[in-house]
């Protein structure tokens, strides 16, 4: 309990005390090596030898929280005084019904909007050959 009280001292008293942040300050890329690490692949496979989408959703949730922590990082604190939870997922767009268990998956994310008590994180998942983007 004393440790939590100490962490509380790291919180800003007002919005004016917060350092400016840019989207690129919270940008992160993570590679899930399904294709190159067969022992990891086993944890992601269904009995039909397809990728468990629930496990991918867990990974995306963790990436979203990590992205938020990166955006709010306080360099002088060893631990974060913040508690971050996923409150809402707006939309998931898939270009294909299933993912290949033989290819790596790249996740990326960044904070795209911040309010006083909430933030929005935009994340993407990419697997080579699965989806071609038409956006610039």
C-alpha positions as CSV (number, residue, x, y, z in Angstrom):
1,X,0.0,0.0,0.0
2,X,2.9,2.4,0.8
3,X,4.3,1.7,-2.7
4,X,1.0,2.8,-4.3
5,X,1.0,6.0,-2.3
6,X,4.5,6.7,-3.5
7,X,3.5,6.1,-7.1
8,X,0.6,8.6,-6.7
9,X,3.2,11.3,-6.1
10,X,4.4,10.9,-9.8
11,X,1.0,11.9,-11.2
12,X,0.7,15.4,-12.7
13,X,-1.4,17.8,-10.7
14,X,-2.8,19.4,-13.9
15,X,-2.8,18.9,-17.7
16,X,-0.3,21.8,-17.9
17,X,2.3,19.7,-16.1
18,X,2.2,17.0,-18.7
19,X,5.0,16.9,-21.4
20,X,3.9,17.2,-25.0
21,X,3.6,13.9,-26.8
22,X,3.4,13.0,-30.5
23,X,1.9,9.9,-32.1
24,X,5.3,8.6,-33.0
25,X,6.3,8.7,-29.3
26,X,4.0,5.8,-28.7
27,X,4.5,3.9,-32.0
28,X,5.4,0.2,-31.5
29,X,5.9,-2.8,-33.8
30,X,6.0,-6.3,-32.5
31,X,6.6,-9.5,-34.5
32,X,4.8,-12.7,-33.7
33,X,7.1,-15.3,-35.2
34,X,4.6,-18.1,-36.0
35,X,6.5,-19.0,-39.2
36,X,10.0,-19.0,-37.8
37,X,9.3,-20.5,-34.3
38,X,7.3,-23.8,-34.6
39,X,7.2,-24.2,-30.8
40,X,5.4,-20.9,-30.4
41,X,3.1,-21.8,-33.3
42,X,1.8,-24.7,-31.3
43,X,0.2,-22.3,-28.7
44,X,-1.7,-20.5,-31.5
45,X,-3.1,-23.5,-33.4
46,X,-6.6,-24.9,-33.3
47,X,-7.3,-28.6,-33.9
48,X,-8.1,-27.7,-37.5
49,X,-4.5,-26.3,-37.8
50,X,-5.7,-22.7,-38.1
51,X,-4.7,-19.7,-36.0
52,X,-6.7,-19.2,-32.8
53,X,-8.2,-15.8,-33.3
54,X,-9.0,-15.4,-29.6
55,X,-5.3,-15.6,-28.9
56,X,-4.6,-12.9,-31.5
57,X,-7.2,-10.7,-29.8
58,X,-5.4,-11.2,-26.4
59,X,-2.2,-10.1,-28.1
60,X,-3.8,-7.0,-29.6
61,X,-5.3,-6.2,-26.2
62,X,-1.9,-6.4,-24.6
63,X,-0.3,-4.3,-27.3
64,X,-3.0,-1.7,-26.8
65,X,-2.2,-1.5,-23.1
66,X,1.6,-1.4,-23.7
67,X,1.1,1.4,-26.2
68,X,-0.8,3.4,-23.7
69,X,1.9,2.9,-21.0
70,X,4.6,4.0,-23.5
71,X,2.6,7.2,-24.2
72,X,2.3,7.9,-20.5
73,X,5.8,6.8,-19.5
74,X,7.2,8.6,-16.5
75,X,11.0,8.2,-16.8
76,X,11.6,9.0,-13.1
77,X,9.2,6.2,-11.9
78,X,10.2,2.5,-11.8
79,X,6.6,1.5,-12.0
80,X,3.6,3.3,-13.6
81,X,1.1,4.9,-11.2
82,X,-1.6,4.3,-13.9
83,X,-4.1,1.5,-14.3
84,X,-5.0,0.9,-18.0
85,X,-7.8,-1.2,-19.2
86,X,-9.4,-1.9,-22.5
87,X,-12.9,-0.4,-22.5
88,X,-14.0,-0.7,-26.1
89,X,-13.0,-2.1,-29.5
90,X,-14.7,0.0,-32.2
91,X,-14.0,-2.2,-35.2
92,X,-12.0,-5.1,-36.6
93,X,-11.5,-5.3,-40.3
94,X,-10.2,-8.6,-41.7
95,X,-9.2,-9.0,-45.4
96,X,-9.3,-12.8,-45.2
97,X,-11.3,-15.2,-43.0
98,X,-8.2,-16.9,-41.5
99,X,-4.5,-16.3,-40.8
100,X,-1.7,-18.6,-42.0
101,X,-0.1,-20.5,-39.2
102,X,3.1,-20.8,-41.3
103,X,3.8,-17.0,-41.6
104,X,4.9,-14.4,-39.1
105,X,2.4,-11.7,-38.0
106,X,3.5,-8.1,-37.5
107,X,1.5,-6.0,-35.1
108,X,1.8,-2.2,-34.9
109,X,0.1,0.5,-32.9
110,X,0.2,4.1,-31.7
111,X,-1.9,6.5,-29.6
112,X,-4.1,8.4,-32.0
113,X,-6.2,10.6,-29.6
114,X,-6.0,11.6,-25.9
115,X,-8.5,13.1,-23.6
116,X,-8.3,13.8,-19.9
117,X,-9.2,10.3,-18.7
118,X,-9.2,8.2,-21.9
119,X,-7.2,7.6,-25.0
120,X,-7.6,5.9,-28.4
121,X,-5.1,3.5,-29.8
122,X,-5.0,2.5,-33.4
123,X,-3.5,-0.9,-34.2
124,X,-2.8,-2.9,-37.3
125,X,-2.0,-6.5,-37.9
126,X,-0.2,-7.6,-41.1
127,X,0.7,-11.0,-42.5
128,X,2.6,-11.1,-45.8
129,X,0.4,-12.2,-48.7
130,X,-2.9,-12.1,-46.7
131,X,-4.1,-8.6,-47.4
132,X,-3.2,-5.9,-49.9
133,X,-3.9,-2.4,-48.7
134,X,-5.4,0.1,-51.1
135,X,-5.0,3.1,-48.8
136,X,-2.1,5.6,-49.4
